[in-house]
Amino acid sequence: MAIQYDASRRLFHLQTDDTSYAIQIAHGGYLAHVYWGARVRGLKLDKLLEFKTRASFSPTTIKDIPELSLDTLPQEYPGYGTSDFRHPAYQVKFADGSTASELVYDSHRIVPGKPKLPGLPATYVERDDEAETLEITMKDPASGLAVVLSYTVFEKWNAIARSARLINNGSTAIEVQRALSMSVDFAHDRYDLLQLSGAWARERYVHRRPLVPGLQAVESRRGSSSHVQNPFVALLERGADEDHGGVYGVSLVYSGNFTAGVEVDQFHSPRLFIGINPFDFGWRLEPGESFQTPEAVLVFSAEGLGGMSRKYHDLYRSRLCRGTFRDKTRPILVNNWEATYFNFDADKIEAIARAGKELGIELFVLDDGWFGKRDSDNSSLGDWFVDRRKLPNGLEDLVQRVRNLDMQFGLWFEPEMVSPDSELYRAHPDWCLHIEGRRRTEARQQLILDLSREDVQDYIVKTISGILSSAPITYVKWDMNRNMTEIGSAKLPPERQRETAHRYMLGLYSVLERITSAFPHVLFESCSGGGGRFDPGMLYYMPQTWTSDNTDAISRLKIQYGTSIVYPVSAMGAHVSAVPNHQVGRVTPLETRGHVALSGNFGYELDLTKFTEEEKEIVKAQIALYKEIRHLVQFGDFYRLLSPFEGNAAAWMFVAKDKREAFAVYVQILQEPYAPLDRFRLKGLDPNLDYELDRDGLVYGGDELMNAGMPVPQFHGDFRSRVYRLRAK
């Protein structure tokens, strides 16, 4: 059993194959955190919970038990206002204006499998024996507030999914002001905090810093998870690295405003938390109503960051992503965006597709500019009808021309947006997010549709479904190119305006559920100006995400490295683009551009008709190679070998689950004169197997490759790379 309960000790012990998580009902019914870490045996863990009398500045809740103080008790879902002075997991405003509350244990149940979260993306099970779920009901006796804490234990995947449901069992309405998905208190602060932060074109850079007293956190107030921050943090034991030491990861399955971080208190005890950002958030609950938080996924690894990453990869790849393409290798595509931008016609598109077919490409994707009167980014979003000036015979004709080449056809949309210069906006100016009497701030000359409204949701579903039904389209790139401002809805009353941002996300999730369910044969790829919404919430509906608008191979070393901390490579879109690169102006060899892009869902984003014969041969070889190794790239175990954040080179590899096949990439950034001879070690191989290296046909022992390593290649010139294929003999 994954979950055990000892009634005599009032202790819950949650176990995966590698992990233990223990909770105890302490004096007074308070839910205390006991342990989270490497798996331990038995139920006699109550002795780990220490009680000690502190100064009067840490008040006691029970007079006869002076050693019990909420200010020092490690808690599972703490409140504020009744003697815990740290950041709470929840806060509710009651009819009398007060916000103090105190949750105590009421009941619990243990059920097989995993209940669904209504209206929200979440991890799931295909059979009830894949997981077990503990639900603990807590109540605030003075107010009628109840909170159900949910813990799903994925034994095989070594993960625990947590969420909370707040219920108003009182007789008057209440306002939820804070509702995090999880909170957990640690005994000491000898940890480093790791976060994934950046900006457009440099998403998810790895940042690590030691914990210090006080609050250290990341958050988004942009209406999406954003390019700037990612809904994930990790605590690393001091000295933990890629392969060794304890690592605690928390990842939020949500695409909107979030907060994540750690507060270190006066006793050097850290409180780790993640959930919806309470900033500018509120949710009114009438009597009998409930509020469900998004899900947080907790992973512990004793094998460093790499071990944590592979656990997230396995779980998210198989029990977060869904649909027809979850377990399928993805097609190699060419996208016309950087080749043509808005300036194209049907003949130009067919020419690019034909050139792609000759090289072995399997899918053509028509990007922005095919609809309305879209000649630049200043008009037509929302007008999802074909621009007959560019495609006089309609979309059906173009799709058929591409299909006649024995290629699949894909299409770009930005359904969540509206242009002020559009038929849709002129007909429905109140359909966008706005506050009456204030400026409607534009970004990229567009506004955001109010997806908290059912009529807007229905319009998007109807129009997008109409296009997808009009022709044999098998791929959709779903873009979103700005963040929220003037966050208000014409449909919500004043007391519910702070619900708008979250209602938007619920509306988006509803739209995505309806459309992806109606078109299961379509491969959907999420995009938000590149990787602005690269989060688990979107992966639930779309199994891959455009990793970054920055297609420069050297920039991608850091972007893809940081993304891999949490997200499987099968979720990453990676393309070869033209040089000088459109984002940074860098000129990188075609070989290197290809080698970096091979480590993702592979494609090209340039004008294939302009290739020289030599370039065509290089590309044909890249495509042929990817077809041979994409099962490894998309479904193998991923190992980071050398970090681009720490030196002049980056390296990584993929290993088959049975360890009989592997693929590695080595990239040198700048040429070093008179470079020393060096070696780099591989990982994840079977030490008892022998492997043949395709480059020289020689045979190496797995133990040799992992301990003695391989020679660092000698290059001439900047931005050079080499790939390695290994097969067990």
Order of alpha helices (4+ residues) and beta strands (2+ residues): beta-beta-beta-beta-beta-beta-beta-beta-beta-beta-beta-beta-beta-beta-beta-beta-beta-beta-beta-beta-alpha-beta-alpha-alpha-beta-alpha-beta-beta-alpha-beta-alpha-beta-alpha-beta-alpha-beta-alpha-beta-alpha-beta-alpha-beta-beta-beta-beta-beta-beta-alpha-beta-beta
